[in-house]
Amino acid sequence: MLAKTFKGLEEVLAGELIELGANNVQIERRAVSFTGDLRMLYAANFCLRTASRILVPIATFKAKKTDDIYKEVKQLDWAQYMNTRTSFAIDATVYSDLFRHSQFVTYRVKDAVVDWWMEHGGVRPNVQLTNPDIYLNVHIGGDTVTISLDSSGESLHKRGYRVANTQAPINEALAAGMLLLAGWKGQSDFYDPMCGSGTLLIEAALIARNIAPGIYRKGFAFEKWANFDADLFEEVYSDDSREREFTHKIYGSDAGFYAVQTAIKNVQSANLQRDIEVKQIRVQELKTENGKGKTEGALVMMNPPYGERLSQDKDVLRLYQDIGTTLKHQFCGATAWIISSNEEALKCVGLRPAKRIRLINGDLDCLFNQYVLFSGDRKSWKKSL
């Protein structure tokens, strides 16, 4: 099987798969390959936080042109995977100079499947772009073509708890990956001072309690497969043995009234209001109980606005300066992480990153910076270690 993910999260996903009990785990390009049985297929879809979809390859071959792809696909025994009443959709990902148009690749694969059924069943199966019975995935790297069954259907980052949105909310799988990269397991209080629609808050709570992210999903593509084992999936779905207690608190805040209301709605949809507290306050005005040691050992994470004009946007640069000031004075003893595509603005935070990790948010190359927050100067802090 192949678990797809986002650039920079491959090792995190590999760790998730190993913990889940997968075999032969190997890191690929924006993906991790592994082996396992039907239970593992179901568990991978239901439990993995950083995967976008789980593919089951059914054929791999070499091709120089689309006619080669058509020929190879038409040689497959499609009766193993579908019948004439099965609707299907095709998604193609192409990294090749030989094939410049993924849409044309999609058409040729579709033609091969339809022509196979016209010859073997005399009936043309339906292509259905939304909610089909079978999702086919075509991946081309150079001259190597892999045809897979997509067991997930809708991308796994779409958990199902989001009932309201702010502008450009962070991808749920990316949010989970950021938390796992930061070592978050629910061992402390958590703060997101720019929480937007609440994605980081909710993913932090799910990880803290080790609740499977698939619990909110309406369904998976494998539930329509001919070999679907409903009893086995019910076992996977109902197994809460890995869940744990969470004795700390998750705090979210945002300057915007609409953002706060959106976050509250999503938190309630996820039924996590017992763990998450959200309030409206600007990051510049945020006051914590750091004088009482409240933020000692806490984790702070945020996804601030990136700014469309980069260094020319003085308001964004000033915002990042304010973020740095708030972190330094209100979160002593905590560890903070900030993701942004605006490297000029990140410099305005005024704190030296302890770590820098390259990630992609949407189509933007981003830095995910870690800041260790201490009182006084760096030399004094180092001497105290």
VENSULDA-V243853 format. One line per field, one symbol per residue. ss: DSSP state (~ for helix, > for strand, _ for the rest). phi: phi as a letter, one per 20 degrees, with the letter a starting at -180 (. if undefined). A space follows every 50 residues. Layout:
ss->???
phi->???
This chain:
ss->_>>>_____~~~~~~~~~~~__>>>>>>__>>>>>__~~~~~~~~~~___ __>>>>>>>>>>___~~~~~~~~~___~~~_______>>>>>>>>_____ _~~~~~~~~~~~~~~~~~~~______>______>>>>>>>>__>>>>>>> _____________________~~~~~~~~~~________>>>______~~ ~~~~~~~~~___~~~~____~~~~_____~~~~~~~~~___________> >>>>__~~~~~~~~~~~~~______>>>>>__~~~____~~~______>> >>_______~~~_~~~~~~~~~~~~~~~~~____>>>>>>__~~~~~___ ____>>>>>>>__>>>>>>>>>_____~~~~~~~_
phi->.ceebdgndffffgffffffofdlfcfdflaceacrefffgffffedfed eeadddfdacbebdbffffgffffefefffdacfeeebcccccccaefce cfffggfffggfffffffedcmcefeecfdlffcddddcccmdddcdcee eenfgffefoefdbceflffffffgffffffenfcnebfcccfcflenff fffffffgeleffffeffrcfffdffefdffffffffefdfefbfcddcd dcbbfefffffffffffffelcffdddcbeafgfdfcdeffemfefmfdd bbcfgenfdlffeffffffffffgffffedcfneddccdaeefffgfffm cefebccecddmddfcddddceeceneffffffff
